[in-house]
Amino acid sequence: MRLAAVFAFLALAACGADGEPERPEPRETGPGVRFDVSGSAGIGVASR
């Protein structure tokens, strides 16, 4: 049970570790329907 509590604490502590969220730049949309998905995800420890 303690391991689960430590994991939950570490997961919550990592939220927002890289700073405030940034709004993406607006894109121009043309006529019609367009659906794009892009992005990235990662997990781990990094130093800058």
Secondary structure, 3 states (H helix, E strand, C coil): CHHHHHHHHHHHHHCCCCCCCCCCCCCCCCCCCCCCCCCCCCCCCCCC
